[in-house]
Amino acid sequence: MAYADSDHDANPALGEMHVAKILIAGGFGVGKTTLVGTLSEVAPFRTEERLSEIGAAVDDLTGVEAKSTTTVALDFGRITISPKVVVYLFGTPGQDRFWFMWRELSVGALGAVVLADTRRIDACFPAVDYFESRRIPFVVGVNCFEGADIYEENEVRHALDLSPATPVQLCDVRDRESAKGILLHLLEYLRGGALSVRG
């Protein structure tokens, strides 16, 4: 798999070290901050702020009425996949008014996980459109919220009008093994040819 070079490459004691920058995207309240926190082996960096009355008036809280904080810049975490592969995770903000930051966050990204909530499936359309238009490979992780209807992967793919090649996987971002599964699915997708298609 092709990864971006890191500063570790110059250290002969470590051998060749590769890092991958992966974005975690999706709609407001879909679980991006939780996914980064679940996966990160270090204390994640978060830029969460409490929702204000003004923000609540702007953001669509349908389905996530109990949400009290929001990411205003990014979430950041790190996970070691193997002795020579490290993944840096960048969670994007979900609200419309912060989408201007996606351009900066996507620089150097090898791929992305787009989280979807079947109760508000339309909330992930902007992320899907963004990555498709920029030819950034992505997988869709359907975060299975308690009480939400469960749909087959092909039903989700049809609802999002995804390419048959785009992986879709059900997950619970609170569970580390489930969260690792969606990340490994993306890395396998990249290794399997998505990077060469992008180029």
C-alpha positions, 0 to 999 in steps of 0.5 A: 500500500502506498502511504505518505512518507513521514519523518520516521523514514530518516531514522535507520533504527526504525526502518521505513515508516509509513503514515496514512492520513484518513478523514472521518466525515459525515453529518452533524451528530453522526458519531465522528468524534466518538469514532476518533476517540474510540480508535485513538491510542493517544488522548484525542485532540478535540475542538468541541464547544457547547451548543449555544442558543444561536447555534441550535437555531442554525443547526438541524438537531432533528434526531440528535436533540440531546446533543450538547456539544459540537466540533468546531474545527477538527478531531485528531487521533492516532492508531498504529496498524503495524510496526511500520504503519501509523494512521492519523485520523482527522474528524471533520466538523459536520455543520454546514457553516464549517464546511470551508475547513474541509479543503484544508483538512483533505490535503494529503488524505489518502481516503475517508470514512463517511459515517451515516445515520439511517435516521438522517441518511441525507446528512451524509450526502455532502460528504459523499459528494465532496469525496466523489468530486475530488476522487478521494476514496472512501467507505461508508460506515453506517453507525447503528444507533439504538432504536434506528432501523437496520438496513442491508448494505445494498439498501444503503448503497442504493439510497446514497447512489453509490458506485457498486465498488464503494464499500458499505459496512454496518458499525458501532463507533462506540465499540473498538473492534467494530470501529477498527473493522471499518478503518481496516475495511478502508485500508484494504479498499485502498490497497486493493486498487482505490489509490490507483483509480484515484491517480 
